Amino acid sequence: MGKGGGCVPSKKKISKSTLQNPPPPPPIPAAGEPDSDTNPAVDSLPATNTCKQLKLFIIFYSMYGHVESLAKRMKKGVEAVDGVDAVLYRVPETLSEEVLVQMRAPVKDDLIPELPSLAELADADGFLFGFPTRYGCMAAQMKAFFDSTGQLWKEQKLAGKPAGFFVSTGTQGGGQETTAWTAITQLAHHGMLFVPIGYTFGAGMFKMDSIRGGTPYGAGVFAGDGTREASDTELALAEHQGKYMAAVVKKLVQD
């Protein structure tokens, strides 16, 4: 500092000739030649793949096939969105074969496997979980599946991943909304993002001319006594949810 408190001027003076004739810009290296200003630490990082094929896991439990019918239609909706693949998985059955026979449950489709390893959940970009109701909550088989994800919860491997629900109930007052609503706690503890469909299905959400499952929480189907099959509207809503969810996953991951 000088006497007056001002800054000490730089001793390096710029000559008049330098001002009149500034130095030329550094040469641009030809293709294939190394750049002297290249940062090796940055160059060693893997390039971001903006064209990554995203994976959306559709994981469900279905005893009589109603939830499964929605899951298959959802897969169609997901794969209508470019860049997103859907993979169907069952959760393990907890009932014995003898009990299933007594309950007249049909044989499960061998083409839809159980999830090989819980660790694979961390590789998914998003989820759609489907299950029937049991007294207004998810079926025990699905709860057992979530209960088995403790290690993933401990490490928060699923935090930030979007997920949605679809359900099946026996009657109109059997829990189309509460079954999905009470399942949100599973996502909350994992730090996952619940994605409802709201009223994005448009006019189909307001039709009153026939019985229809499905709510703003997600697609749904009424099973009745077990013999009723999903209606065209219920299947269309499931397909819409698949497409809607795939678009949300794509936006969250790639933006």
One Martini backbone bead per residue (centre of mass of N, CA, C, O) as a GRO file, in nm:
protein
  255
    1MET     BB    1   0.098   0.034   0.020
    2GLY     BB    2   0.059   0.352   0.015
    3LYS     BB    3   0.011   0.642   0.165
    4GLY     BB    4  -0.294   0.666   0.045
    5GLY     BB    5  -0.389   0.346   0.008
    6GLY     BB    6  -0.311   0.254  -0.252
    7CYS     BB    7  -0.220   0.073  -0.507
    8VAL     BB    8   0.034  -0.093  -0.641
    9PRO     BB    9   0.180  -0.068  -0.919
   10SER     BB   10   0.268  -0.225  -1.185
   11LYS     BB   11   0.585  -0.315  -1.322
   12LYS     BB   12   0.431  -0.420  -1.570
   13LYS     BB   13   0.465  -0.306  -1.889
   14ILE     BB   14   0.285  -0.192  -2.168
   15SER     BB   15   0.353  -0.159  -2.474
   16LYS     BB   16   0.272   0.008  -2.754
   17SER     BB   17   0.322  -0.228  -2.956
   18THR     BB   18   0.132  -0.431  -2.818
   19LEU     BB   19  -0.130  -0.271  -2.858
   20GLN     BB   20  -0.100  -0.255  -3.177
   21ASN     BB   21   0.030  -0.574  -3.160
   22PRO     BB   22  -0.121  -0.831  -3.091
   23PRO     BB   23  -0.118  -1.141  -3.018
   24PRO     BB   24  -0.175  -1.427  -3.141
   25PRO     BB   25  -0.364  -1.679  -3.143
   26PRO     BB   26  -0.387  -1.986  -3.066
   27PRO     BB   27  -0.357  -2.270  -3.208
   28ILE     BB   28  -0.548  -2.501  -3.378
   29PRO     BB   29  -0.580  -2.818  -3.359
   30ALA     BB   30  -0.571  -3.076  -3.532
   31ALA     BB   31  -0.696  -3.352  -3.616
   32GLY     BB   32  -0.555  -3.570  -3.365
   33GLU     BB   33  -0.431  -3.352  -3.198
   34PRO     BB   34  -0.305  -3.236  -2.921
   35ASP     BB   35  -0.398  -3.043  -2.644
   36SER     BB   36  -0.225  -2.836  -2.429
   37ASP     BB   37  -0.507  -2.762  -2.253
   38THR     BB   38  -0.561  -3.031  -2.157
   39ASN     BB   39  -0.748  -3.214  -1.914
   40PRO     BB   40  -0.691  -3.520  -1.792
   41ALA     BB   41  -0.915  -3.542  -1.574
   42VAL     BB   42  -1.151  -3.480  -1.769
   43ASP     BB   43  -1.086  -3.683  -2.004
   44SER     BB   44  -1.132  -3.945  -1.814
   45LEU     BB   45  -1.416  -3.901  -1.834
   46PRO     BB   46  -1.711  -4.011  -1.909
   47ALA     BB   47  -1.933  -3.990  -2.137
   48THR     BB   48  -2.237  -3.868  -2.194
   49ASN     BB   49  -2.539  -4.053  -2.246
   50THR     BB   50  -2.819  -3.923  -2.412
   51CYS     BB   51  -2.910  -4.230  -2.541
   52LYS     BB   52  -3.025  -4.378  -2.317
   53GLN     BB   53  -3.176  -4.670  -2.222
   54LEU     BB   54  -3.452  -4.697  -2.048
   55LYS     BB   55  -3.580  -4.835  -1.727
   56LEU     BB   56  -3.898  -4.994  -1.655
   57PHE     BB   57  -4.039  -5.135  -1.378
   58ILE     BB   58  -4.288  -5.400  -1.358
   59ILE     BB   59  -4.418  -5.469  -1.039
   60PHE     BB   60  -4.604  -5.768  -0.931
   61TYR     BB   61  -4.920  -5.891  -0.797
   62SER     BB   62  -5.112  -6.196  -0.898
   63MET     BB   63  -5.368  -6.426  -0.855
   64TYR     BB   64  -5.609  -6.392  -1.103
   65GLY     BB   65  -5.493  -6.161  -1.335
   66HIS     BB   66  -5.569  -5.857  -1.313
   67VAL     BB   67  -5.298  -5.713  -1.269
   68GLU     BB   68  -5.157  -5.843  -1.511
   69SER     BB   69  -5.328  -5.710  -1.732
   70LEU     BB   70  -5.227  -5.426  -1.667
   71ALA     BB   71  -4.922  -5.472  -1.697
   72LYS     BB   72  -4.921  -5.547  -1.999
   73ARG     BB   73  -5.048  -5.277  -2.094
   74MET     BB   74  -4.830  -5.092  -1.978
   75LYS     BB   75  -4.597  -5.186  -2.150
   76LYS     BB   76  -4.712  -5.069  -2.408
   77GLY     BB   77  -4.706  -4.773  -2.313
   78VAL     BB   78  -4.407  -4.743  -2.253
   79GLU     BB   79  -4.306  -4.842  -2.553
   80ALA     BB   80  -4.427  -4.575  -2.694
   81VAL     BB   81  -4.168  -4.456  -2.574
   82ASP     BB   82  -3.890  -4.332  -2.666
   83GLY     BB   83  -3.621  -4.487  -2.480
   84VAL     BB   84  -3.824  -4.703  -2.335
   85ASP     BB   85  -3.823  -4.980  -2.120
   86ALA     BB   86  -4.005  -5.274  -2.029
   87VAL     BB   87  -4.021  -5.475  -1.721
   88LEU     BB   88  -4.141  -5.780  -1.610
   89TYR     BB   89  -4.236  -5.857  -1.260
   90ARG     BB   90  -4.249  -6.070  -1.000
   91VAL     BB   91  -4.341  -6.159  -0.696
   92PRO     BB   92  -4.319  -6.362  -0.452
   93GLU     BB   93  -4.467  -6.631  -0.328
   94THR     BB   94  -4.625  -6.719   0.002
   95LEU     BB   95  -4.796  -6.943  -0.090
   96SER     BB   96  -4.897  -7.244  -0.116
   97GLU     BB   97  -5.002  -7.472  -0.339
   98GLU     BB   98  -5.244  -7.575  -0.176
   99VAL     BB   99  -5.378  -7.300  -0.129
  100LEU     BB  100  -5.407  -7.213  -0.427
  101VAL     BB  101  -5.595  -7.444  -0.503
  102GLN     BB  102  -5.822  -7.371  -0.300
  103MET     BB  103  -5.840  -7.072  -0.440
  104ARG     BB  104  -5.829  -7.101  -0.755
  105ALA     BB  105  -5.555  -7.037  -0.873
  106PRO     BB  106  -5.390  -6.972  -1.135
  107VAL     BB  107  -5.147  -7.023  -1.338
  108LYS     BB  108  -4.854  -6.887  -1.397
  109ASP     BB  109  -4.668  -6.702  -1.608
  110ASP     BB  110  -4.352  -6.799  -1.723
  111LEU     BB  111  -4.273  -6.528  -1.889
  112ILE     BB  112  -4.287  -6.409  -1.593
  113PRO     BB  113  -4.056  -6.319  -1.381
  114GLU     BB  114  -3.869  -6.299  -1.123
  115LEU     BB  115  -3.668  -6.120  -0.946
  116PRO     BB  116  -3.342  -6.206  -0.929
  117SER     BB  117  -3.253  -5.918  -0.784
  118LEU     BB  118  -3.259  -5.652  -0.573
  119ALA     BB  119  -3.013  -5.496  -0.696
  120GLU     BB  120  -3.162  -5.425  -0.974
  121LEU     BB  121  -3.329  -5.179  -0.880
  122ALA     BB  122  -3.092  -4.966  -0.909
  123ASP     BB  123  -3.108  -4.977  -1.242
  124ALA     BB  124  -3.360  -4.833  -1.241
  125ASP     BB  125  -3.557  -4.541  -1.349
  126GLY     BB  126  -3.838  -4.690  -1.280
  127PHE     BB  127  -4.182  -4.747  -1.145
  128LEU     BB  128  -4.440  -5.012  -1.134
  129PHE     BB  129  -4.684  -5.097  -0.890
  130GLY     BB  130  -4.870  -5.405  -0.840
  131PHE     BB  131  -5.189  -5.472  -0.655
  132PRO     BB  132  -5.388  -5.609  -0.441
  133THR     BB  133  -5.626  -5.609  -0.202
  134ARG     BB  134  -5.620  -5.594   0.176
  135TYR     BB  135  -5.810  -5.413   0.351
  136GLY     BB  136  -5.695  -5.140   0.188
  137CYS     BB  137  -5.429  -5.294   0.119
  138MET     BB  138  -5.171  -5.450   0.042
  139ALA     BB  139  -5.058  -5.736  -0.024
  140ALA     BB  140  -4.847  -5.949   0.139
  141GLN     BB  141  -4.655  -6.006  -0.098
  142MET     BB  142  -4.577  -5.707  -0.143
  143LYS     BB  143  -4.483  -5.644   0.144
  144ALA     BB  144  -4.256  -5.856   0.146
  145PHE     BB  145  -4.095  -5.721  -0.073
  146PHE     BB  146  -4.043  -5.450   0.070
  147ASP     BB  147  -3.916  -5.580   0.327
  148SER     BB  148  -3.657  -5.691   0.148
  149THR     BB  149  -3.529  -5.374   0.102
  150GLY     BB  150  -3.332  -5.287   0.339
  151GLN     BB  151  -3.055  -5.237   0.202
  152LEU     BB  152  -3.154  -5.018   0.007
  153TRP     BB  153  -3.249  -4.830   0.232
  154LYS     BB  154  -2.981  -4.795   0.386
  155GLU     BB  155  -2.843  -4.677   0.101
  156GLN     BB  156  -3.043  -4.525  -0.087
  157LYS     BB  157  -3.080  -4.650  -0.393
  158LEU     BB  158  -3.392  -4.527  -0.456
  159ALA     BB  159  -3.346  -4.242  -0.447
  160GLY     BB  160  -3.537  -4.041  -0.679
  161LYS     BB  161  -3.725  -4.252  -0.783
  162PRO     BB  162  -3.986  -4.314  -0.978
  163ALA     BB  163  -4.339  -4.396  -0.884
  164GLY     BB  164  -4.616  -4.625  -0.928
  165PHE     BB  165  -4.968  -4.731  -0.920
  166PHE     BB  166  -5.164  -5.045  -0.924
  167VAL     BB  167  -5.497  -5.199  -0.894
  168SER     BB  168  -5.709  -5.438  -0.705
  169THR     BB  169  -6.062  -5.500  -0.662
  170GLY     BB  170  -6.372  -5.638  -0.580
  171THR     BB  171  -6.493  -5.350  -0.520
  172GLN     BB  172  -6.586  -5.018  -0.514
  173GLY     BB  173  -6.522  -5.018  -0.179
  174GLY     BB  174  -6.221  -5.182  -0.162
  175GLY     BB  175  -5.960  -4.965  -0.235
  176GLN     BB  176  -5.856  -4.792  -0.485
  177GLU     BB  177  -5.721  -4.563  -0.303
  178THR     BB  178  -5.605  -4.682  -0.030
  179THR     BB  179  -5.401  -4.881  -0.154
  180ALA     BB  180  -5.221  -4.655  -0.267
  181TRP     BB  181  -5.196  -4.461  -0.030
  182THR     BB  182  -5.064  -4.671   0.180
  183ALA     BB  183  -4.803  -4.718  -0.016
  184ILE     BB  184  -4.637  -4.451   0.008
  185THR     BB  185  -4.455  -4.524   0.251
  186GLN     BB  186  -4.250  -4.692   0.093
  187LEU     BB  187  -4.137  -4.453  -0.071
  188ALA     BB  188  -4.059  -4.254   0.153
  189HIS     BB  189  -3.831  -4.434   0.286
  190HIS     BB  190  -3.668  -4.439   0.001
  191GLY     BB  191  -3.703  -4.154  -0.153
  192MET     BB  192  -3.929  -4.160  -0.345
  193LEU     BB  193  -4.139  -4.076  -0.631
  194PHE     BB  194  -4.463  -3.995  -0.656
  195VAL     BB  195  -4.674  -4.085  -0.949
  196PRO     BB  196  -4.952  -3.964  -1.051
  197ILE     BB  197  -5.220  -3.923  -1.292
  198GLY     BB  198  -5.470  -3.804  -1.222
  199TYR     BB  199  -5.647  -3.643  -1.514
  200THR     BB  200  -5.485  -3.733  -1.789
  201PHE     BB  201  -5.717  -3.918  -1.926
  202GLY     BB  202  -5.963  -3.745  -1.913
  203ALA     BB  203  -6.274  -3.841  -2.001
  204GLY     BB  204  -6.230  -4.132  -1.878
  205MET     BB  205  -6.259  -4.018  -1.570
  206PHE     BB  206  -6.593  -3.935  -1.616
  207LYS     BB  207  -6.724  -4.190  -1.660
  208MET     BB  208  -7.076  -4.339  -1.587
  209ASP     BB  209  -7.177  -4.593  -1.783
  210SER     BB  210  -6.958  -4.765  -1.620
  211ILE     BB  211  -6.760  -4.978  -1.473
  212ARG     BB  212  -6.456  -4.837  -1.311
  213GLY     BB  213  -6.138  -4.842  -1.264
  214GLY     BB  214  -5.963  -4.600  -1.114
  215THR     BB  215  -5.745  -4.322  -1.029
  216PRO     BB  216  -5.537  -4.061  -0.956
  217TYR     BB  217  -5.324  -4.280  -0.849
  218GLY     BB  218  -5.432  -4.507  -1.060
  219ALA     BB  219  -5.482  -4.786  -1.189
  220GLY     BB  220  -5.778  -5.012  -1.224
  221VAL     BB  221  -5.957  -5.312  -1.101
  222PHE     BB  222  -6.239  -5.518  -1.109
  223ALA     BB  223  -6.301  -5.856  -0.988
  224GLY     BB  224  -6.503  -5.945  -0.796
  225ASP     BB  225  -6.524  -6.300  -0.790
  226GLY     BB  226  -6.284  -6.338  -1.034
  227THR     BB  227  -6.432  -6.336  -1.334
  228ARG     BB  228  -6.371  -6.061  -1.396
  229GLU     BB  229  -6.268  -5.851  -1.648
  230ALA     BB  230  -6.106  -5.622  -1.792
  231SER     BB  231  -6.179  -5.342  -1.932
  232ASP     BB  232  -6.121  -5.127  -2.181
  233THR     BB  233  -6.086  -4.880  -1.995
  234GLU     BB  234  -5.886  -5.005  -1.792
  235LEU     BB  235  -5.669  -5.070  -2.007
  236ALA     BB  236  -5.636  -4.782  -2.117
  237LEU     BB  237  -5.540  -4.662  -1.849
  238ALA     BB  238  -5.288  -4.838  -1.824
  239GLU     BB  239  -5.154  -4.743  -2.084
  240HIS     BB  240  -5.143  -4.449  -2.004
  241GLN     BB  241  -4.965  -4.480  -1.754
  242GLY     BB  242  -4.721  -4.593  -1.900
  243LYS     BB  243  -4.676  -4.347  -2.083
  244TYR     BB  244  -4.662  -4.131  -1.865
  245MET     BB  245  -4.429  -4.251  -1.698
  246ALA     BB  246  -4.216  -4.257  -1.922
  247ALA     BB  247  -4.211  -3.948  -1.963
  248VAL     BB  248  -4.121  -3.879  -1.677
  249VAL     BB  249  -3.860  -4.039  -1.668
  250LYS     BB  250  -3.727  -3.905  -1.912
  251LYS     BB  251  -3.725  -3.618  -1.795
  252LEU     BB  252  -3.567  -3.671  -1.527
  253VAL     BB  253  -3.307  -3.809  -1.655
  254GLN     BB  254  -3.239  -3.612  -1.923
  255ASP     BB  255  -3.263  -3.304  -1.800
   0.00000   0.00000   0.00000
